[in-house]
Amino acid sequence: MIPREKALQLTAMYLYICELYESELQFVCQRFSNNNRPEFTDQEIITIYLFVMHSEQRFKIKHIHQFAKDYLHSWFPKLPSYVAFNTRLNRMSEALKCLSDILMTTQRPYDCSSNTNVLDSMPIITCSGKRHGKVAREITDKTFCSTKGIWYFGLKLHVLGMHRPSKLPFPESVIITQASENDLNAFKQNWADLSNRQFYGDKIYHDTEFFVNMTKEYNSAMLTPVKGVKGQPDCLKFFDKAANELYSKAVSSIRQPIEAFFNWINEKTNIQRASNVRSTNGLLVHVFGKLAAAFIGLII
């Protein structure tokens, strides 16, 4: 048995997921076989996975299943074995992606800025660079993370966040790429055509010619800390030093909360560590399931 407060949370989450399943989620996990109405439903799988992760801070699927077996059996009497549960869950990657998108759209706070965005990315690590990555090789690769000072195999999670004064930014859009994908390239391919925006990023987003053209075409600007010019004479560096430092500090103060956002979501879900994943679908479930688990707490 679980405490009454958590039982109410579980009920609310299950009803919410059932409602979304009927309206949207069923269309991205539809079965075309004779077993299109299993006794243990997709709604139950998603509910258990998100509830145990969010409420009990258990991140491994094996531990999630064990908790359900020990404490939620009266709620879910048809709970299958761990192997069957894991197999079924790995088929839910598109449903969890759809669910995370819905949560980020419908639970958007009222104080989000519609024209001021902060940008950054975080690594999703499947294994260290000292080993040879064998999992999900079609969507992962190897790169160096300068923030952590390590080589790793995995993905990058890129977030376009909406600025909120004195609060964590809220994601407007989330994409995943191979680990080696440059943040600037990810921006150019996904968000460079958004109009009437001010984007705040770190120095990796510096490309003067590209952003001058973006401003002319879309009336949007990218603001980054001042990047040193290679070979610039010392007299010019010192001439502009005070102004450049003030400008860089102002930009960084607006952009910095996106780093706190990544710390928050990692603390809530342990999303960065994907070393237990064993397949491409499993990695997608890991990423989008943990995003959904973080944001579903806003409604229960």
Protein Blocks (a to p, Z undefined) as FASTA:
>chain_A
ZZfklmmmmmmmmmmmmmmmmmmmmmmmcccbfklccfbdfklmmmmmmmmmmmnopabf
klmmmmmmmmmmmmmmmlccfklmmmmmmmmmmmmmmmmmmmmmmmpcfklcfkbccddd
ddddfbdfkbccfehkllgccdddfknopacedddddddddddehiacddfbdcdddfkl
cfklmmmmmmmmpghiacdddfklgcfklmmmmmmmnopacdddddddehiafklmmmmm
mmmmmmmmmmmmmmmmmmmmmmmmmmmnommpcklpcbfklmmmmmmmmmmmmmmmmmZZ
